[in-house]
Amino acid sequence: MLAAFFESQGRADQVIRVGEVEEPAPGPGEVRVKLRYSGVNPTDWKSRSGATPARIDGYQIPHHDGAGDIDRVGEGVDPGLIGQRVWVWLAAAGRRWGTAAEWTVVPRAQAVPLPEGASYELGASLGVPAMTAHRCLFADGEVQGGTVLVAGGAGAVGHFAIELAKHHGARVATTVSGEEKAELARRAGADLVVNYRADGALDQLRAFSPQYDRIVEVNLGANLGMDLALAGPNTSIVVYAASGQDPVLPVRPCMNSNASMRFVLLYGVPRPALEEAAADITRALVAGSLSELPVQRFPLENCARAQDAVEAGAVGKVLLEIG
């Protein structure tokens, strides 16, 4: 099959190759997915570049997220699933068969039914960002009737955090850096969109809610002071990205807020929580509560350019078209 792959870590244009590799076959409890799209995330270029540790067993096909159709099943899996439209999560976590290829093989639970009303492009955009957003929102309980602040509401995680929080009945404020991103956050359904660079940003957020139940944080080093100013005993500040400089925690202000702080890395989240996140995301899809971000498409042959686009901070979602 045709796939993008790398055998060592380094720059995308130096280590990513596109060529023929062996076609995977599903083992017991697994399904094979004929892919339509592969979603590219920051974690993909970080694993490939060496920015984060990655074990390579011969070669690695990158990317965790994708969408397509089940075309083979392994022992113990219902053959009636063949032909089902699915979205795929964490395909390359501890496995060779990422989604930057014509086929991937994953455990049955990692190929989730894609409702007919949802496009393959949207399905391939879920995975890492939507499941990260879900964990940030719900690891500390429900948000129905509460208030949520999403830092960076125009990013992929921020986008799905806004939509999932609204789906669950929360009021949502978000921060962005400019008008283009503000429009994306409004389209996602945020009740309040604030340019964090503008004078009076904190006052706008306080007027919306003096204290927030959940703060979904993309850059703790830059935003800790604002987060603590909006936090109280019922607040969970949930951090999902290591952006910029590591903060020094001001212990007394943290104590004064009585807030909780949680850190999220999807690959260490317990399996039952991941599977519940996938199920809840699918329920939101069925309800029509999740939407696509603006998409940049690259052919599979340009996998290196697609990863470079994500590394450069592309607004919206970067997808590989497969076939």
C-alpha positions in Angstrom: 0.0 0.0 0.0 1.0 3.6 -0.4 2.0 5.3 2.9 4.1 8.1 4.3 6.6 6.9 6.9 9.8 7.7 8.6 12.6 5.5 10.0 14.4 8.1 12.1 13.5 11.5 13.7 14.4 14.8 12.1 13.1 17.5 9.8 10.0 16.5 7.8 11.6 17.1 4.4 14.6 15.0 5.5 13.0 11.9 7.1 9.4 11.5 5.7 9.3 9.3 2.7 6.2 8.2 0.7 6.2 4.8 -0.9 5.0 1.2 -0.9 4.9 -0.7 2.4 3.3 -3.9 3.5 -0.5 -3.9 3.7 -1.7 -4.4 7.2 -4.1 -7.2 8.2 -6.4 -7.0 11.2 -5.6 -9.3 14.2 -8.1 -10.6 16.8 -10.4 -7.8 17.9 -9.1 -5.4 15.3 -10.6 -3.8 12.1 -8.9 -2.5 9.0 -10.0 0.9 7.7 -9.7 2.1 4.1 -8.9 5.7 4.8 -10.3 8.8 3.0 -8.6 11.5 5.1 -5.8 11.7 7.7 -5.8 14.5 10.3 -2.6 16.2 11.2 -1.9 17.4 14.8 0.9 19.2 16.6 1.7 15.9 18.4 2.5 14.3 15.0 5.3 16.7 14.0 6.6 16.7 17.6 6.9 12.9 17.5 8.6 12.9 14.1 11.0 15.8 14.8 12.3 14.4 18.1 10.7 17.2 20.2 9.0 14.4 22.2 10.3 10.9 22.6 9.2 8.3 20.1 10.1 4.7 19.7 10.4 3.6 16.1 10.1 -0.1 15.3 11.7 -0.3 11.8 9.5 2.4 10.4 6.5 4.5 11.6 3.5 5.7 9.6 2.5 8.9 11.3 -0.8 10.5 12.4 -3.4 9.3 14.9 -6.6 10.6 13.4 -8.5 9.7 10.3 -11.8 8.7 8.7 -12.8 6.0 6.2 -14.6 2.7 5.8 -14.0 -0.6 7.5 -13.1 -3.1 4.8 -11.8 -6.1 6.8 -12.3 -7.4 10.4 -10.2 -9.7 12.6 -11.2 -12.7 14.6 -14.0 -12.0 17.1 -15.3 -8.9 15.3 -18.7 -8.9 13.6 -18.3 -9.1 9.8 -21.4 -7.0 9.5 -19.2 -4.0 10.3 -17.6 -4.2 6.9 -18.6 -1.1 4.9 -19.3 1.0 8.0 -18.2 4.7 7.9 -15.9 5.4 10.9 -13.6 8.0 12.5 -10.4 6.7 14.0 -8.5 7.8 17.1 -4.9 7.2 18.4 -4.1 4.9 15.5 -0.3 5.4 15.9 -0.2 5.3 19.7 2.3 2.4 20.4 1.5 1.0 16.9 3.1 1.3 13.5 -0.1 1.8 11.5 -0.9 5.5 11.6 -3.4 7.1 9.3 -1.0 8.6 6.7 -1.6 5.6 4.5 -4.2 3.9 2.3 -5.1 1.6 5.2 -4.8 1.5 9.0 -5.5 -1.3 11.5 -6.8 -0.4 15.0 -8.6 -2.2 17.9 -12.4 -2.3 17.2 -13.1 0.5 19.8 -10.8 2.9 18.0 -12.9 2.9 14.8 -16.1 4.7 15.8 -19.2 4.9 13.7 -19.4 8.2 11.7 -23.0 9.4 11.4 -24.3 9.8 7.9 -24.7 13.6 8.4 -21.0 14.0 9.3 -18.4 14.3 6.6 -15.3 12.3 6.4 -13.4 15.6 6.7 -15.0 16.3 10.1 -14.4 12.7 11.2 -10.7 13.0 10.4 -10.6 16.2 12.4 -11.8 14.7 15.7 -9.5 12.3 17.5 -6.8 14.1 19.3 -8.3 17.6 19.5 -11.9 16.6 20.3 -10.9 13.9 22.8 -8.5 16.3 24.5 -11.2 18.9 24.7 -13.6 16.3 26.2 -11.1 15.2 28.9 -10.4 18.9 29.8 -14.1 19.6 30.1 -15.4 16.5 31.9 -12.5 14.9 33.9 -13.8 16.9 36.9 -17.5 16.4 36.4 -20.3 17.8 34.3 -20.5 21.4 33.1 -24.2 21.7 32.5 -25.5 25.0 33.8 -21.9 26.1 34.5 -19.5 28.5 32.9 -16.4 27.6 30.9 -13.5 29.7 29.7 -11.6 28.3 26.7 -8.2 29.9 26.0 -7.5 29.9 22.3 -11.0 29.2 21.0 -10.0 29.2 17.3 -7.6 26.2 17.7 -8.8 22.7 17.1 -8.9 21.8 20.8 -10.5 25.1 21.6 -13.1 24.8 18.8 -14.3 21.4 20.0 -14.1 22.5 23.6 -16.6 25.3 22.8 -18.9 23.0 20.9 -18.9 20.2 23.4 -19.4 22.6 26.3 -22.4 24.2 24.5 -23.7 20.7 23.7 -23.7 19.9 27.4 -25.5 23.1 28.4 -22.7 25.4 29.6 -22.2 29.1 29.0 -18.9 29.6 27.2 -16.4 32.5 27.0 -13.2 32.3 24.9 -10.1 34.3 24.2 -8.5 34.8 20.8 -5.8 37.0 19.3 -7.6 38.7 16.4 -10.8 39.2 14.4 -10.3 36.2 12.0 -10.0 33.9 15.0 -12.8 35.6 16.8 -15.2 34.8 13.9 -14.2 31.2 14.1 -15.0 31.1 17.8 -18.3 32.8 17.2 -19.2 30.2 14.6 -18.4 27.5 17.1 -21.0 29.0 19.4 -19.1 30.9 22.1 -21.3 33.2 24.1 -18.5 35.7 24.6 -15.4 36.2 22.5 -12.6 38.4 23.9 -9.4 39.5 22.2 -6.9 38.9 25.0 -4.6 41.6 23.6 -7.2 44.3 24.0 -7.5 46.7 27.0 -10.2 45.5 29.4 -10.1 41.8 28.4 -10.1 40.7 32.1 -13.0 43.0 32.9 -15.1 41.6 30.0 -14.5 38.0 31.2 -15.3 39.0 34.8 -18.6 40.7 33.7 -19.6 37.4 31.9 -18.8 35.4 35.1 -16.8 36.4 38.2 -15.7 32.8 38.6 -15.6 30.0 36.1 -16.2 26.3 36.7 -13.8 25.2 34.0 -10.8 26.9 32.4 -9.4 25.0 29.4 -5.9 26.4 29.1 -3.5 26.3 26.1 -0.8 28.5 27.5 -0.5 28.4 31.3 2.7 30.5 31.4 1.1 33.4 29.6 -2.4 33.1 31.2 -1.9 32.0 34.8 -2.5 35.4 36.3 -5.8 35.9 34.4 -6.8 32.3 35.2 -6.3 32.8 38.9 -8.2 36.1 38.8 -11.2 34.2 37.4 -10.9 31.1 39.6 -12.6 30.1 42.8 -13.2 26.9 44.9 -15.3 25.3 42.2 -12.8 26.0 39.4 -10.7 23.4 37.6 -7.9 25.0 35.5 -7.1 22.3 33.0 -3.9 22.5 31.0 -3.4 20.5 27.8 -0.4 22.1 26.1 3.1 23.1 27.0 3.3 26.5 25.3 6.0 29.1 25.8 7.9 29.2 29.1 7.0 27.0 32.0 5.3 29.1 34.6 6.4 29.6 38.2 3.4 28.9 40.4 2.7 31.8 42.8 1.7 29.6 45.8 -0.2 32.2 47.8 -2.5 33.3 45.0 -3.1 29.7 44.1 -4.0 29.0 47.7 -6.2 32.1 47.8 -8.2 30.9 44.8 -8.8 27.4 46.3 -8.9 26.2 42.6 -7.8 22.9 41.3 -5.3 22.4 38.5 -5.2 19.4 36.2 -2.9 18.5 33.4 -4.0 16.4 30.4 -1.9 14.4 27.9 -4.2 12.1 25.9 -1.9 9.2 25.8 -2.0 8.7 29.6 -5.8 9.0 30.0 -7.4 5.8 31.2 -8.8 3.6 28.5 -12.4 3.7 29.8 -12.4 7.5 29.8 -11.1 7.6 26.2 -13.8 5.2 25.1 -16.5 7.3 26.9 -15.1 10.4 25.2 -15.4 8.8 21.8 -19.0 7.7 22.5 -20.0 11.2 23.8 -18.3 12.9 20.8 -20.3 10.6 18.5 -23.5 11.6 20.3 -22.7 15.2 19.7 -22.1 14.4 16.1 -25.5 12.8 15.8 -27.0 15.9 17.4 -25.3 18.1 14.9 -23.4 19.9 17.6 -19.9 19.6 16.1 -18.7 21.4 13.0 -15.7 21.5 10.7 -12.9 24.1 11.0 -11.5 25.6 7.8 -9.5 22.9 6.1 -6.2 22.9 4.3 -5.9 19.8 2.2 -2.6 18.1 1.0 -2.2 14.9 -1.0 -0.6 12.0 0.8 2.5 12.6 -1.3 2.9 16.0 0.5 2.8 14.7 4.0 6.0 16.5 4.9 4.5 19.9 3.8 1.3 19.1 5.7 3.3 18.6 8.9 5.3 21.7 8.3 2.0 23.7 7.9 0.8 22.5 11.3 4.2 23.3 12.9 4.0 26.8 11.4 0.7 27.3 13.2 -1.9 26.9 10.4 -5.3 28.3 11.4 -8.0 25.6 11.1 -7.4 22.0 10.3 -4.8 20.3 8.1 -5.8 17.1 6.4 -4.2 14.6 4.1 -6.3 13.4 1.2 -5.8 9.6 0.8 -6.3 8.2 -2.7 
